[in-house]
């Protein structure tokens, strides 16, 4: 039985640059940075140390060579924020590419992109 989503794997071109984006512009922290003997390298990031789900940044090219059958597209992720207006303003001030704040039945949200052009969304909770 599945009880939780532990990690979400993101396949990126430049792991260090993407990690810096999430840390410096979005406010995440680095939980782990690991390198295996075979050269396999990954960076685990999360909004807080206590978060139950983390993002693991993998090198897209290396994964494609190791497992060519995998779909390496960026998943559609929706994050939560207690203060959407403040988060939106902070992202803009840090130079993050953001979409418009939109209101939908039961929620407000906006999207943003990372430094590799992958889009994500944030909703107010």
N, C-alpha and C positions, 0 to 999 in steps of 0.2 A: 504494500500500500504506500502510495506517495503521500508524504505529510508536509512538504515544504518545497519551495523553489530555492535551492542553495546557491547556484551560480548560473549566470548567463554569460555565454562565451561570445565575445565580439572579435571578429577577424579584421585586422587593420593592417595598413601598409607600414606605419611607423609607430611601434608600441610606445616608445619613450615620449614622443611628441603628443600622442593621444592621451597618455597618462598625465602629462603636464597640463594639457587642456582641461581635463576633468578635475585635477587638483587645483590649479590656479584660477580657473574661470568658473567652474561649477561648484567647487567647495568640497569635493570628495577627498578621501584620504587613501593612501596606499596601505593595503593590509599585508601584502607579500609581493616579493619580487624574486622569482625562482629561475634557476638555470640548471638543466639536467646535464649529465655527462655527454649526451649525444648532441648538445647544442640547442636543444629545445628550451625556449625561454618564454616566460609569461609574467604578467603583472596583474595582480588582483587589487581592485579598487572598490570602494563603497562609500555611501554618504556618511556613515559613522562606523565606529568599531563594533557597535552593537547590532548593526543591520543584519537581518536574517538572509538577505540576498545580496550577492556581490557581482560585479562585472569582472570577467577575466579577459584580458587583452592578449590575443594570440597573433602571431605573424601570419597574415593571410597567405603569402607565398609558400611558406614552409608547410602549413596545413594542407594547402592544395596539392603539394607534392606527396605528402604522407598519406592523405585520404582524398583522392580526386573525386570520389562520389559525394562528398559533403556539399551542401548548399552553404556557401560562404556569405550570403547576403546578410545585411544588417537587419536584425529583428526589429519589429515595431514595438518600442517600449514606451510606456506611459508612467511617468513619475508623479509623486504626490508632493504638494506644498501647502503648508498651513496659511501662508500669506502670498498669494499669487502675484499681487501687484508689486510687492517688495522684491520678490524673486525676479520678476520681469525687469524691473528697473536695475537691479544689481547686474543681471546678465548684460543688459544694454551698456551699462557703464564699463563693464569689463571687455566690451567689444565682441560679445557673442552674437552671432547672426540669429535673430529671433523673428518669428512671424507675428502677426497681430494677435492681441488678446481677443478671444472669441467666446461668446456665450451660447451655450447649448442647453437644452432642457436638463435641469438638474446639476449643471456644472459649468465652470469657466475653465479655459485652457489656452495654452499657446505652444507652438513648436519652436525648436531651436536646432541648430546643426553644430556638429563638432568641426574640428579643423580639417577633417577629411571629407566633409560634405555629407555625412550621415545624419539623418534627421531623427529627432526624438520629440516627445511631447510631455508637458507638465500640466496636471490638473489641480485645481484647488480642492482641498479636503476639509 
